[in-house]
Amino acid sequence: MVPEPVAAALRAARRPVCAYVYDPTVAIDRIAALRAALPAGTQVLYAVKANGNPDLLRAIAAHADGLEVASGGELALAQAAGARTIAFAGPAKTDDELAAAVTAGAMIHVESAHELRRLTHLAAGRPTRVALRVNRAADTPSGSHRMTGTPTPFGIAEDDLDTLPRDLPISGFHLHAVSNNLDAAAHAAFIDDAVRWSTAAAARLGIDLTYVNVGGGLGIDYTGDQRFDLTALRTIRTPVTVEPGRWITADAGWYAAEVIDLKRNHGRWFAVLRGGTHHFRLPAAWGYSHPFTIHAVDDWPHPFPRPEVTDVPVDATGELCTPRDVLTRGQHVDRLRVGDVLVYARTGAYGWDISHHDFLRHPYPEVTVLPAVG
Ligand SMILES: *Cc1c(COP(=O)(O)O)cnc(C)c1O
């Protein structure tokens, strides 16, 4: 079902409908639930790269402990949104970005010995908050993307920690390791282990440990109804910093695209949309079929017959001139008509923000951010 405020936004949208609708209240509720599941003193940051819509970000910034950014552009967005605190990671920070992060008072997650030397030089004695992003030798929990325990460009190899320059005071460690992990018990074990490891590493390195950032990575099930079970996190006893993106905003977004044509080719039905993977790239990037619900539009003002299919599987494809522009494959519809709107839930994270908007130069979707409640 399409929630009524989203349906109302779609009824008010320009035709043919092509729109993102964001509901900040969903994200705000997620932040509150995550905070309630973790020990008092835990910091819940939101990873801006999942969705940097400025209005959504402002609503989130008012409820999160801060924002996590991965570029100078995101740093500026986070400042404009009124972030209480900012954490800055990223494997290729430029001098300008590092200097801006120092000026902003951000916690800088340093990713290499060279970056630490550059930061020390740029900080030039100014107060600077630093944590070491570490690629641990140990394995990490399962998920779609692994960042550590495996060769990646992220973080400092565990073996290199002992030889780092130590001119700046170090607050602790950043151990973001995985994305889209649906196994909450495994995630809780990862967090516990990250705390244990950080305590031991800080003792060995002579670091006065005040900061353990365990990253994001809480998963969303795009094709089924599995949920990340927050109750599994209640076993964690030590306050940490977390910075999820996907889990906070995925369910806060709906992408809607009107059916422009219905056709049968080589035995398959295609619903061709005003929209596609240039607005919502995730299914194409990950190679899965994203389910839709139908927002029926009864109005048909034209003198010619309205194309319609009943009781068939359809592929939902976009307006791009490439056979890869596919959002959904083989979803059964009871009835679908040209002029109906396909609504894609769970598109609030890594949707618009990761898509190649300008390929073919179609107009952008309308964006509606619903008022935040609470
Ligand atoms: C992308 C990213 C996150 C957020 O990851 P999710 O999987 O969206 O929760 C957090 N921290 C860092 C350093 C990241 O790069």
Ligand as a Chemical Component Dictionary entry (heavy atoms), coordinates in Angstrom:
data_LIG
# 
_chem_comp.id                   LIG 
_chem_comp.type                 NON-POLYMER 
_chem_comp.pdbx_formal_charge   0 
_chem_comp.three_letter_code    LIG 
# 
loop_
_chem_comp_atom.comp_id 
_chem_comp_atom.atom_id 
_chem_comp_atom.alt_atom_id 
_chem_comp_atom.type_symbol 
_chem_comp_atom.charge 
_chem_comp_atom.model_Cartn_x 
_chem_comp_atom.model_Cartn_y 
_chem_comp_atom.model_Cartn_z 
_chem_comp_atom.pdbx_ordinal 
LIG C1 C1 C 0 28.457 4.833 3.329 1  
LIG C2 C2 C 0 29.010 4.941 4.680 2  
LIG C3 C3 C 0 28.172 4.822 5.793 3  
LIG C4 C4 C 0 26.715 4.480 5.686 4  
LIG O1 O1 O 0 26.580 3.166 5.255 5  
LIG P1 P1 P 0 25.136 2.479 5.175 6  
LIG O2 O2 O 0 25.408 1.164 4.610 7  
LIG O3 O3 O 0 24.287 3.339 4.304 8  
LIG O4 O4 O 0 24.582 2.422 6.569 9  
LIG C5 C5 C 0 28.734 5.030 7.038 10 
LIG N1 N1 N 0 30.042 5.319 7.184 11 
LIG C6 C6 C 0 30.876 5.413 6.129 12 
LIG C7 C7 C 0 32.291 5.720 6.355 13 
LIG C8 C8 C 0 30.394 5.233 4.850 14 
LIG O5 O5 O 0 31.223 5.315 3.806 15 
# 
loop_
_chem_comp_bond.comp_id 
_chem_comp_bond.atom_id_1 
_chem_comp_bond.atom_id_2 
_chem_comp_bond.value_order 
_chem_comp_bond.pdbx_ordinal 
LIG C1 C2 SING 1  
LIG C2 C3 SING 2  
LIG C2 C8 DOUB 3  
LIG C3 C4 SING 4  
LIG C3 C5 DOUB 5  
LIG C4 O1 SING 6  
LIG O1 P1 SING 7  
LIG P1 O2 DOUB 8  
LIG P1 O3 SING 9  
LIG P1 O4 SING 10 
LIG C5 N1 SING 11 
LIG N1 C6 DOUB 12 
LIG C6 C7 SING 13 
LIG C6 C8 SING 14 
LIG C8 O5 SING 15 
# 
